[in-house]
Amino acid sequence: MKTKLLITVVALFMLQQLNAQEYIPTAVEGAHWIVRLYDNSQPNPVENLWEYYAEGDTMITDISYKKIYKRNLVVTQELPPFEADGSYEIYGFIRDDSIDRKVYAIEIDESSFECPTNEEYLMYDFSLNVGDTAEFCLFLDFYERIITSITPWIYLGFETRVFATEWGFISYYEGMGSDFGLFEDMFIPVKEGNRKNLFMTDLYYYCRESPCNLLVTTPEVNQSIEFNVIPNPASNFLNFNISYSSTCKIFALHNMQGEKIKEITLIPGKRKYALNIQDVAPGFYIALILDKDHVIKRQKVMIAR
């Protein structure tokens, strides 16, 4: 009896610790999701590759959302880096409700079996406890949706919490998405006869910062651009020269988590700039020259005082 009581107390304590953890947001500026469509029965299983990319905020009915772009990647059976096969197009919007520990989304391109188009839906629910039933549209009714465990985990190199179900191969991850991707439905279709899996999607790689050098190669828009930040390390101002600026581009300073810290629009014809960084904390950062959604040049810089 004492042993059972002790086990119950420990379980309740662990559950409280899990719920007390700081919420891990999904709608993070600069995050990338690499999703593949594959068939393990084939010698070359990867059939398709695509990428979601979080960039910029927008207001919809007075609610702030992160904009999500999508582009195809060159299909390959090789490991990353991957190459783009087309340009980014707006796909939808996501937002975090950090208090209720939920993620909401709006899709403008119908791709889900159950989720609505052009209206908000509950994308992921991280408020659940063990024994609760997951009730969101990406989780189809083909499988039991009871949460069997909530465990701290490192998935694709990122520290998260995994919400596992009775079907051990169907899980979703706080701050990331699910085993199947970001917007992709959470189910595994099977053939009726020999029960072999049909085409499936999965979250192939995840990168929580931009530029995502190890995962996605971004075409350089203009290789002739010369870009240099001085001094490096810097203390109060980042001075930089750019040899080419005939069209409007953006200079941005991101932290190592991919979050935008500073941004200025470059003036056509102007070569020299100075960015005030007196209010930026010391540390390492990434300086970027951007043309729309393309990274033209990047440089790692250090701020020290």
N, C-alpha and C positions, 0 to 999 in steps of 0.2 A: 504493500500500500504506500509506504514511504517512497519507494522507488518510483512508482507511477506519479505521485505528487511532485517529486523532484523533476521528473521529465516534463510534466505539464508546466511547471514554473519556468524551467529553462526555455521551453518552446515559446511561452508567452513573452519572456524577456527578449529572445531573438526576434520575434515578430515586432515588438515595440522598437527595437533597434533599427530594423529594416524600415519601418514606417517613419522613424525619426530622421532618417538620412535626408540630406539636402536633395531637393528635387533636381534631376538632371534634365535640362531642356532639350528638345528635339529641334526646334526652329532656331538654329545657330547660324549666324552669318558666316558664309564661306564653306559650309559643310558640303561634302560630296558623298553620294551614294552610287556605287557601281553595281548594277544588277545584270545578271545573265539569264538567258533562257537556254536550257540544256536538256539533253536526253542521254542518260548514262548507258543506254543500250547501243549507242553509236560509237565508232572508233574516234570520231571527232565530235565530242559531246556538246561543245558550245555552239549554239545555233544563232544567238543574237546577244549583243551587249549594248547597254545604254547607261546613261549617267543622269542623275538629278543633282542640281546645284542650287544652294540657297544664297540669294543675293538681293539685298535691298528690302525695304519695308513699304507697305502700302496700307491705306485705310479703306475698309469696306464696311459700310453701315456703322461708322464710328468705332470700329474695332481694328486694331493693328494686326497685320499678318506679315509673315515673311514670304517673299516671292520665291517660287520654286521653278527653275528652268530645267528643261530636258533636252538632251541631244543624243544621237546614236554614236556609237564607237565602232571602229573597224573591228570586225569579228576576227578573233584570233584564238588559237589554242595555247598561246604562250602566256607567260607571266607578265605583269605590268613592267614598264609603263604602257598605257594604251594610247591610241591615236583617235582623234575626233573624226567622225564621218558626218559632217554637217555642222550647222551652227545651233546655238541654244535657241529654244523657243519657250515662251512662257507656258507652263503646264498647269499650275495651280498655286494654292496658297496654304500655309499652315501656321498655326499659332499654339502657344503653350498656355494652359491655365495652371500656373505653378501652385496655386492654393489648393485646387482640387486634384492636382497631379494628373491632368489629362491633356491630350493633344487633339486639336480640331483641324479640319482641312476643308478646302473647297477645290474641287476639280473642275477645270473648264473643258477637259477632253474626256469623254466617257470611256472608261477602260475597266471598271470594276463590275462584277456581277451584281452586287447588292448596294453599293454606295451611290448616292444620288449625284447628279451633275449640276454644277452652278448653284449649289446651296451647301451650307455648312453641315458637316457630319462629324460624329465622334470617331476619331482615327485610332487612338490608342488610349487605354485606361490603365494608369499606373497607381491608382488608389486602391486596387483590389487587395484582398488578403487571401491566404491559403484557404481553399474551400469555396471561394466565391466563383461565380460563373462570369466569364468575359462576355460582355454584351456590346460589341461594336461591329460595324458592317463588314470590315475587312476579314473578320473571323467568321467564315461561312458555317452553316449548320451541319456540314458533312461529318464533323467530329465533335466529340465531347469538349466543352470549353471550360471545364472546371480547372482552376488554378491549383496545382499540386505542390508547387514550391516557388519561393522567391529567394534568389540567391545572389550575393555579390559575385561578379564574374568579370573576366577580361575577354571580350569578344572582338575579334578583328583588331586587336591591339588597344582597345578602348575599355576603360573601367566603367562598368555598368551594373545593372541588376537584371537578371534574367527571370522572366515570368514563364514558368514551364507549365504545360498542361498534361492531362492523362496520356495524350499522344506525345511521347517524348521528343519527337522530331518537329513539333510545332510549338515554337516559343517566340516571345517578343521581348525587346530589350529597351530599357529606359534610356531615352536620349538618342536612339538609333533607328528603330523600326522593328522589323521582324526577320525571321529566317528567310523570308521570301522577298524582302525588299523594303521599300518605303510605302508606296501606294498600292503594291501588289496584294491580291487576295491571298489569305492564309489557308491554303488547302493543297493537297497532293492528289491529282487525278490518277486513276489507275484503270487499266484495261480489265474488262469483265472476265476474260478467260484465264490467262496465266497470272493475272494480278501484277503485271509489270507496270512500272511508272511510265506515264506519258511525259510530254514536255513539262518541265517545271521551271519556276524562277527561283533565284536565291540571291540574297545580299552577298555579293561576291567580294567586294572590298568597301571599306568605309574610311573616309578621311575627314577629320573635324577641323580642318583649316584650309585656307587658300593663300598662296598657290599650293596645289596638291601634287608636288613634284614626283612623288613615288608612285602615284596612281594614274594620273591622266596627263598626257602631254598636250599642252595648249599651243596651237599654231602661233608663231610669232608673226604679227601683222606686217611689220616693217623691219627687216633685219638691219637696215642701214642706220637705225637710230643709235646714237651714242648717248649714254646716260651714266652719270657719275655723281655720287653723293659725297660731299666733303663738309667738315672733317668727319672722320669715322675712326674712333668714337666721337660723338658730338655731345654738346651739353645744353646749349640754349637755342641754337638754330641748326636746321638741316639745310645746307646750301647745295644746290644741284644745278648742273648745266645739262641742257638737252639740245642735241644738234639738229633735231628735226621736229617741227611742230606746226606744220602747215594746216592741220585740222585740229579741232578741239579734242583734247585727250584729258585724262585724269591722272593726277599724282595722288597716291594713297599710301598711308602708313598703317600697317596691320601689326597686331601683336602676334606672338607665336602660336596662339590659339585660333588665328584666322579672323579675329575681331577687328573691324576698322576703327582706328583711333583718330586719324586726321585725313582730310581729303581736300584738294584744291583742283579747280579746273584750269588747265593750261591755256594760255592765250596764244593764238596763232601768230607765229613770228617771234615771240618772246623766247629767249634762250636761257636766261638766268633767273633762278627763283630762290627764295629763302623761306623756310617753313618754321614758324615759332613752335618750339617743343619744350618750353619752360614748364608747362603744366603736365608733361608726360613723364611717367615714372621711369627711373633707370632700368635698363634691361636690353634684351635683344628684340629687334623688330625686323619686318620685311618692308622695304620701300618698293612700290610698284608703279609702273607706267601702264595705264589701261586705255584701251580703245574699245568702248562699249563693254562687251563681256570678254574681250580677249586681253590676256596679259602680254604686253609687248616686251618689257624689260623688268627685271627684278634685281634687288640687291639687298643683302643682309646688312643691317646697320646696328650699331650699339650706341645706346645713350648712357652716358656716365657723368657723374658729378662728384 
